[in-house]
Amino acid sequence: MARPADLPAGGREAVAKMRDAGVNPTAIAVFAGYYAQLVQGATGLIPEADIEPLADVPRLDDPCVSAEDVGALARTAIIRLNGGLGTSMGLSQAKTLLPVREGHTFLDLIVRQVRSARRRYGVRLPLLFLHSFSTQDDCLAALEAYPDLRVDDLPLDMRQSEEPKLRQDTLAPVAWPAEPALEWCPPGHGDLYPTMLDSGILDALLDAGFAYASVSNSDNLGCAPSASLAGWFARSGAPFAAEITPRTPMDLKGGHLARRRADGRLILRESAQTSPDEMAFFTDAARHPHAHCNNLWFDLQAVRSRLAALDGVLGLPLIRNGKTVDPADPASPAVWQLECAMGAAIEVFDGASAIVVPRSRFVPVKTTNELALLRSDVFDFGEDDVPRPVVQPLPVVSLSADYRLIADFEALMPHPLALREATSLTVRGRWRFGADVRVVGDAVLGPEGGEVPDGTVLGDAARRSRS
């Protein structure tokens, strides 16, 4: 483990900045380790030659829920990662405060899913959010609308640590007086583990009688509380497990699991850990056929014991993420953000496992392409507020850069699309969509832009009607 005092000047300056800001000691130790790797030239890349595709993964096939499954769910805590601002979509608040359906936000729907599972199975099912310094206040204010959400004395959230962005040219902490908050970044969702330890939440859950955690991103509404998966995980005896699902064209750039040739362990590889000349392997669905859902299950005591043995530092693989200090200003200084992925912990635990789940468990929203799909009629939200696809495979939505920012997206596509009969929708220009627009088969709108009137039918049906 790298000692902060042994780091070069830029690293010592960064550590001092973290200490002055009150960052917890474990997070500082994790950062120091990654900084030492950075100055030694580490990139975090995982070559294709070092891994082999994952095969023979068990599937969740039986939808029946047994009393044993419910018993496992009763000992499970639900944790949702809620630290993202959605800056790539031009947001300045938590992405989960975006409306999804009928005025309900991601945050609302997560709460409603948990309350529904509590009623259905008669379990306590605590819900905790991992917030960042950017999302905590707004989201806790929104959660005040649910006074019955808290379970016993358990908190509703924990706040992940923060670290300085590093100039790529000097590896010193970047200075940005115009907006000092931009000098900082979250250290990736792998920070979940030391945050659970240092905040006392890990011990609080164990003391309250909980044995397992079900964790996912807050923008994935498909990962609702599951008694059948809780039962599978409990019976597996695994300390850690990841949900994976068959890849579609919409998620070829997302992470995947593989087996490391050197020791046979399961590992997670993200796109940021893949060199540009090997992206053809990374996106090859025939070679790596399953997407990593970032839906995780872990045994709380196993995590507690492993953290204790390693002084809180799991040593997850480095992700060196290149950005600009101001994400909205490409001319601002180039920086490195030193991150790690929580799913990478699969390589830390002996006996870790994976399970193939239905695609309905993976409904991520990283861009407005996916938001347009989630708001469309392709998904049916049941009484439990879980989005379930009514067609398979899902249509592929590809919107031009004119729709990248949420303000432009809302202005250009103010009404949900009818996509149940669609195969794909490609929009290459700035088109404003009216109400009740329906897509059949494949539809392409050109770069010239324009208006799509109310009630328009795009795609194969429209072409047939004109022929």
Salt bridges, closest charged atoms under 4 A:
ASP6 OD2 - ARG3 NE 2.91
GLU48 OE1 - ARG269 NH2 2.51
GLU48 OE2 - ARG287 NE 2.39
GLU48 OE2 - HIS288 NE2 2.92
GLU52 OE1 - ARG261 NH1 3.48
GLU68 OE1 - ARG235 NH1 3.43
ASP69 OD1 - ARG235 NH1 2.79
ASP148 OD2 - ARG115 NH2 3.30
ASP152 OD2 - ARG124 NH1 3.00
ASP157 OD2 - HIS131 ND1 2.93
GLU162 OE2 - ARG159 NH2 3.58
ASP169 OD1 - ARG167 NE 2.95
GLU183 OE1 - LYS17 NZ 2.77
ASP203 OD1 - ARG304 NE 2.72
ASP219 OD2 - LYS95 NZ 2.85
ASP219 OD2 - LYS366 NZ 2.97
GLU243 OE2 - ARG361 NH2 2.82
ASP251 OD2 - ARG359 NH1 2.29
ASP263 OD2 - ARG260 NH2 2.87
GLU347 OE2 - ARG260 NH1 3.32
ASP350 OD1 - ARG265 NH2 2.27
ASP377 OD2 - ARG420 NE 3.79
ASP384 OD2 - ARG388 NH2 2.71
ASP385 OD2 - ARG112 NE 3.07
GLU410 OE1 - ARG375 NH1 3.06
GLU421 OE1 - ARG438 NE 2.51
ASP460 OD1 - ARG463 NH2 2.22
